[in-house]
Amino acid sequence: MTKSKHDLLYIMNPSCGWCTKANPIVDELKEDGYEITTLNVQDSDDNERASELISKYSIRCGTPLFLDSETGNMVCGFRPKDTLEKWAQGEEVPAPPPRQAPQPSQPPTGMQPPQIQSMKFEYIWTDGYTPNNIRSKTRYITLNRAKVNTPEDFLNEVPEWSFDGSSTKQAEGSNSDCILKPIKVVPNTTEVARIPSFIVLCEVYDNEGNPHESNTRALLKETIKETVQEDMWFGLEQEYTIVDPITRKPFGWSDYEKETPPPQGKYYCGVGSDVVIGRDLVESHAVACHGSGVSIYGTNAEVMLSQWEYQTSASPALEAADDVWISRFILQRLAERMGFAISYDPKPVEGDHNGSGAHINFSSRYMREHADIGYMNIICASMEKYHDESIACYGSDNDKRLTGKHETSSIDKFTWGEMDRDASIRIPFSTVDNDGKGYLEDRRPAANVDPYRAFGHLINVTNSINEELLIAI
């Protein structure tokens, strides 16, 4: 049998409930003569290589993952040896069946894992404030692992829960119970617990079983059902500032005279402790997100000291918005552990400093596969009449950031342009270089934007513009 000469990788995360540190099938394949390298995403060097390849091939699978780094041929999840042997030989393998339920840490040799086990579930949701805040409460649940065979089974075993809506601006005190409906469960890789730990993303319902008025995810679901715009994808460029939890000033600024560091210039993508602060948090966040199944496309230091950005990989609207909220929760929990706070304020520091945005990269299937630069310019020009409606969906206090300075457009004027970072909508170089096929970047949203509202708005706008174009034709 001819062995593959390709660079075969087994990508795993030892803190993720899905993975096993020493996969016996991998060991068997090695014994059969296949060369397979294990990458541990909790190791910074391994994670950097894994992240680059996952981004290169636009892989949406979490760990464990089997990947041929030369061709992008991949197998997601737990598969039998004969399937993985086909993969190792370069044969494309169909999508896997649902993965088995998350497994706890492996027991000592000779011991069987308990079938009845206590697990930690941290329920998270968005509250009724403007802008939204993330809330969480923790529940410990004993599950019979023998009854949980798929991720869907696992989600179904996590019960609904109630909370005091009067304390989150979601109910009156006289009728304050609100209901948390779990809609996604992911491993919580921010902690190494003695029992399996998970994050439970929830929608909020009132006690009569209706989506709460603050439940913008339910509105996004309705928007997706009601429009014919096919396969819209979204990615978010989330900017934020690491701040002192008491003073709310950017972390590290108090060490400078008059609590103001040197002017902007060397901080963007900077290297060195004189121009960047908080890199450990940033890298820990990226690793934890990937371990939880949230794909972070990249990270970089931003223009202002203690200001950073991460980008989420493009995916369908609901998945993309869910990823934003889960990634924000992970970031805030890690910062909490380190004694920091995270600010999504669109103008965290007044004066000659950049604000914080959440640029939205969006595309329809037509834009990705069939568009030309003329079509993209028509889309951009047609978005002008929706400008005021867009601003209303794009976060709080955005007028402080959208001044026409510091790489922003004016909140009072809609503009667009190729590779123009001062425009409302930018046609990026990759789209221009690909004869107009690709995505557009909406640079108006503030860092505190609700992605459910913003993505729903862009779906409606893109759908309306395309209907108008069809009528015009």
N, C-alpha and C positions, 0 to 999 in steps of 0.2 A: 504493500500500500504506500502510495506517495504521500509524504508528509508535507503540510503547508509550509512554505518559506516565509509566510507573512508574519507580521508582528502581532501575535495574539495576546489579548489582555483579559484578565479577570478583575473587574473593578468592584470593590466592596467597601463597606463601612461597618466596622466592628460594633459600633454603638447603635446601629439601625437594627430593628427587630427582624428585618427580612434576611439579613446576611449571616453567613457562617464564616468564621475567620479562616478555617482550613476546609475548603470544599472538597469532599472526598472524590467527586467526579473529576475535578481539576487534577488532583493527585493521580488518578487513574490514567487520565489522558497524558500526563507527563511521563508516566511509566511506559505508556505505549509509544513514546517518542515524539510527542508534540511539545513544542516549546511555548509555554504560556507564562506570562508575567503577571503577578498579582499587584494591583495598585490599591493601596489603602487611602481612601479620600481624607482620612484624618491626619495623614502625613502631608505636610505642606508641599513637598516636591511632587509626590504622587498625585495630590489633588490638582496641582497646577497643570500637569500633563493630562490628567483625566478631563478636566474642565475644558481645556483647549480642544480636545478631540470631540467631546460632547457638543461643544459649540460648532465646531467645523462641520459635523455631520447632522446638526440640528436634531439631536437625539432627545426625546422627551421621557425616556425611561429613567427610573431611578436605579438604585443598587438593589441586588447584584446585577451586573451587566457584563456580558461577554462581547468583546469588540475586536474586530480586525482593524488595527489602526491604519493600515495601508489602503483598504478598500471601503471602510465604513460598514462592512457586513456585521450585523449584530444579532445577538439573541438576548432577550430580556427575561429575567426571572429564573426560576428553577426549572431545568429541563433534564430529561434523561440522557444517559451517556450517548446513545446512538444519535440523538438529535445534535448534541454538542460536537460529536465527531464529524457530522456533516458540515457544521459551521466551521470547524477547524480545517476542513478540506476546501473551504471557500464556497460551499453551497449555500444559497440563500435559504433561510429557514422562515416559514410562515409565522405570523404573530402568535405569541404563546397564549395558552388558556389562562384564566385568572390565577394569580399567584396564591399560594397557600397562606394561611393566616400568619401574622407576625410571630416569630419565635423569640422566647426569652433567651438570656445568656445560656450557653451550653452547660449542662450539669457535669459534675465530675464523672470520669470514666466508670462505667458499671452502674450508674444511677439513671433512672428514667425520669424525664421532666414531669412535674405534677400536671394532671389534667385539669384540676380546679386551681386557678391561680388568681391572686389579687393583682390588679393593674391600675396604673395611675392615668387618669384622663383629665386634661386641662381644657375645659370648654371656653372658647373665645367667641366674641361677637362685637359688633359696633353699636355704640350707644346713640342717644338722641341729641347729643350736643352738636353744635356747628362751630368748627368742623368735627367730624366723628372722632371719637376716641375708641381704642380697643379696651374691652373689659374681659376679665377671665375669672373663673372659679374652678376649683379642683374637686374631682370626685374619684373615689377609689371603688372599683367595681371588681367583684369576683366573677370570672367567666370560666365556663367549661370549654377548654380549648378543643376538645374532641368534637364539639358541635360547630366549630368555626372553620370552614373549609375554604372560603374565598374572602376577598376584601369586602364584598357586598354583605356576606354573612357577618363579618366583623362590624361593619357599620350598623347593621340592623340590631346587633347585640348592645349597642351603646344607647341607653334610654334618653328620652326627652327629659328636660330638667327645667325648673322654674327659677326666677330671680325677682328681686324687688325692683320693678320698673320705676318706682317713684324716686329712686336714688340714682337713676341714669337718664332722667328726663324722657322716660318712655311710658309713664303711667302716673295717675293720680294716687295719692296715699290711700284713698278710700277703696280703690280697686287696683292694687298695685302689681298683682302677679302677671308676669310675662313668661312666655314659654320659649325655651331654646330647643330648636329642632336640628339635630346633627345632620350635616350634609357632606362632610369630608373628614376622614380620620387619617393623620399622618404620624409617623414616628417622631417623637420629640428628642432630637439629637443635641439639644442644648444642655442636657444633663446625663450623667451616668448614674442611673438609679439602681437600687437593689432589686427593684421590680420594673417590668416593662412600663414605659411612659409614652404617652401619645398626646397630640394636639387635636382637639375636636373643633373644627370650624362649624359655626351654627348660624342659622337664620332665626330672627326673632318673630314670634307670632303672639297675638293677643290671646286672652284666655277663652275666646270663643272660636279659636282655630283659624283665624284670618291672619294673613301677613300683616305685621305691624307697619304703620305708616313710615317708620324709619328703615324698613327692610327694603333697601334699594336693590338688593340681589334679586328679590322677587320681581321687581320692575324690569330688570335686565332680562330675566327669563321670558317675560311677556313680550318684550321688544323683539327678542330673537324669534319667537313664535310668529309674531305678526308681520315681520318684514320678509321680503324675498331676497334680500341681499345675501349672496351665498358665501359662506366660509370666510367671515371677517376674522382676521388675526390681529392681536395686539401685543405689544411689548412696552414696558414702562422704564424710563430712565429716572429713577428715584433719587433725588438729591435730598440731603438732610445735614443737620449740623449737630455735632456732639457738644453738649452744653453742660454747665454746672447745674445740678438739680435744684440748687437754692437760688442762685443769682440769675440763672438762665443766660449767662454770658457764655460765649464759645469757650470751650475748655482750653486752658493754657493761656488765654489772653491776659489773665491777671498777672502773669509773670513778666509782662512788659510794662515799660513806663507809660503812665496814663492808661494802663490796661488796653493798649492798642498796639498790635504787632506792626512790623513794616508793611508798606502798601502792597496791594495785590500785584502779582507778577511772577513769583517763583513757586507759588503754592500748587498751581494746577499740574497734576501728574508729577508732583515733586518727589524727591527721594532724599531722606535724611531728616534727623530730628529737629533741625533748624527750620524746616519748611512743612513738615507733616506731623500731625498728632493723631493718635488713635488707630494706627494700622492694625494692631493686634485685634481690636474689636472688629474691624472691617473684614479681616481674613477669617476670623472665627465665625463671623456671620455667614460668609459665603460657604464655608465648609458645612455648617449646620443646615443651611438651606438645601444644599445638594443632598445631604443625608436624609432630609425630610421629603425629598421628591420635588422641591422647588428649584428649577434650573436658573441659576444666576449666570448671565451671559458674560458679565465683566464688572470690574470695579475700578475706580480711580479717585485720587484726591482731587478736590474741586478748587475753584479760583480763590476762595477765602480760607484762611487757616482754620482747621477743625471742621471744614465742610467736605463731605464726601458724596459719592454717587455710586449706585449699583444699577445694573440693567437686568431686567428679567427677559428670558427668551420668549420669542413670539409664540403665541398659541391662541386657540379659540377664546372668545370673549369671556365666558364664565370661568374657564380654567385660568385664564390670564389674570382676571380680577381676584379670584380666590388666592392665587399665588402672591399677589401684591399684599393682601391683608395678612397672610401667613408669614410672609417675609418681614413685614413690619413688626409683627408680634415677636418673631425670633430676634430681630434686631433690638427691640426694646427690652426684652428679657435679658439678653446678654449684656446690654449696657447697664441695666439695673444691677446685675451681679458685679460689675466692675465699678460701680459708684458713679456712673455717668447718667445723663438723660439725653433723649433724642428730640430735637426740635424739627418739625416740619413747617415752621413759620416761613411764609414766602419772603419775608424780609427780616431775618433774625437780628440784623444789626443795621441801624440807620446810617446814612452817609454813603461814602464812595465805596460801597461793597456790593458784590453780587448777591442777588436773592437766591432762593431755592425753589426750583421748579420740579415738575414731573412730566417731562416731555413724553408724548404718546406716539409711538411708531405704529401705524395702522395700515392694513391692506386688505383688499378683497382678493378672491381667487383670480378675478379678471385682471386686477392690477398686477398681480404677481406673474401671470402667465401670458397675458395678451395685450397689455396696455402699451401705448407709445407715449413719447414726451408731450405730444399735443393733447392727448387725453388727460394726462396728469395736470397739465396747465389749466384745462377746462374744469377739472375737479376743484383745483385750488381756487380759481376765480369764482366758481359757483358757491363756495363756502362763505363768501363775504356777507351775503344777506342773512346768514345764521350767526353772525359774529356775537351779537348781544346775547343771544340764547346760549351760545357756547360759553361765554364768560360766566354766565349764571351757573353753569354746571362744573366749572373748573376750579373750585376751591374758594376759601375765604381770604379776605384782605389781599387779593391779588393785585389790586390797584397800586399797592405799595411797591410791587415788584415790576409790573408791566409799565415802565416809564419811558421806553424807547432808548434806554441806556443799559449798560452792563449786559449786552447780548440779549436784549429783549425788544419786542415790538411795543408800541404804545397800546394801552388798553382801549384807546379811543379810535384806533385806526387799524384796519385789517390789511395785511400785506402778505405776499408770498414771493418766493424766488428760489432759483437753483443754488444750493449750497450756501444760502444766506442765513446766518445765525441771528440776524437782527429781525427776521421776518416772523409773522404769525405762523405760517406754514412753510416748512423748508422741504425742498425736493433734494434729498441727499445725493451725494456723489455716486453711490452704488447704483441708484436708480437711473441717474443721468447716464452713467457709463454703460448701463444695460439697455440702452435705447428706450428708456421709459418704463421698463418692467421692474416692479419692486414695490416699495412702500413710500409713504409720506410721513413726515414728522410734524406733529402739532406741538409747537413750543409754548403755547399759552398756559397750559394747566399749572397751577401752583403745587408745591410739594405736598400740601394737605388735601389734595383732590380725592374724592371718593371714586375709585375706579369703576364701580358698578354704574354710577350715574354717568360718568364721562364716556365709558365705552358704549353704553346704551344710546347716548346722544350721538356719537359718531356713527353708529350703525344707522340710526334714523336719518341723519344728514346725508350719508353716502347713498342710502337707499332712495331718498327723495331726489337727489341730483341725478342718479341713473335713470329714474322714472322720467324725469324731465328731458333727459337726453334722448330717450327712446321716443317720447312724444314729438320732440323736435325733428327726429329723423322721419 
